[in-house]
Amino acid sequence: MGQPVSVIEKPTGRAGVLRFETNRSLTGMGHERYRAGTAVEGNRPPDVLARRLFERGGVATVHIYGGLITIELAEPDESGLKESGLKEIIEDLYTYYRPGVEPTVTPAAE
């Protein structure tokens, strides 16, 4: 359950730099930049996404502008193995209920 995010990976001219476009804006008109090793404060969608990408590992920087996400890998890998799973992390940003997780039930007001 939640809002699915459509993600398209776009080519870049630099090895180790990945670009993804989403069907929704994550930052409005602002730019958000995050670096590995720096605490990501806040609970806005770009903050949550950056934390999830860094938790996966292998990510050096994340830049988000509207619905465009640019990721620089810590170590470029020509085989393409390093970037596996990044698209799925972005797609799952608004997925709140996963298999095996019980949804919270709020008691009805009397």
ChimeraX attribute file (.defattr): number of C-alpha atoms within 10 A of each C-alpha:
attribute: neighborCount
match mode: 1-to-1
recipient: residues
	/A:1	10
	/A:2	11
	/A:3	11
	/A:4	14
	/A:5	17
	/A:6	15
	/A:7	18
	/A:8	14
	/A:9	15
	/A:10	11
	/A:11	11
	/A:12	11
	/A:13	7
	/A:14	9
	/A:15	13
	/A:16	19
	/A:17	20
	/A:18	19
	/A:19	18
	/A:20	19
	/A:21	21
	/A:22	17
	/A:23	13
	/A:24	14
	/A:25	15
	/A:26	21
	/A:27	17
	/A:28	11
	/A:29	10
	/A:30	9
	/A:31	13
	/A:32	16
	/A:33	14
	/A:34	19
	/A:35	15
	/A:36	18
	/A:37	9
	/A:38	7
	/A:39	9
	/A:40	17
	/A:41	9
	/A:42	9
	/A:43	10
	/A:44	10
	/A:45	14
	/A:46	26
	/A:47	18
	/A:48	14
	/A:49	23
	/A:50	25
	/A:51	18
	/A:52	15
	/A:53	21
	/A:54	18
	/A:55	11
	/A:56	11
	/A:57	12
	/A:58	16
	/A:59	23
	/A:60	18
	/A:61	19
	/A:62	24
	/A:63	17
	/A:64	25
	/A:65	18
	/A:66	18
	/A:67	17
	/A:68	21
	/A:69	22
	/A:70	19
	/A:71	21
	/A:72	20
	/A:73	19
	/A:74	15
	/A:75	13
	/A:76	17
	/A:77	12
	/A:78	10
	/A:79	7
	/A:80	9
	/A:81	9
	/A:82	17
	/A:83	19
	/A:84	9
	/A:85	12
	/A:86	17
	/A:87	17
	/A:88	12
	/A:89	15
	/A:90	21
	/A:91	18
	/A:92	16
	/A:93	17
	/A:94	15
	/A:95	12
	/A:96	11
	/A:97	12
	/A:98	11
	/A:99	6
	/A:100	6
	/A:101	8
	/A:102	8
	/A:103	10
	/A:104	7
	/A:105	6
	/A:106	6
	/A:107	6
	/A:108	5
	/A:109	4
	/A:110	3
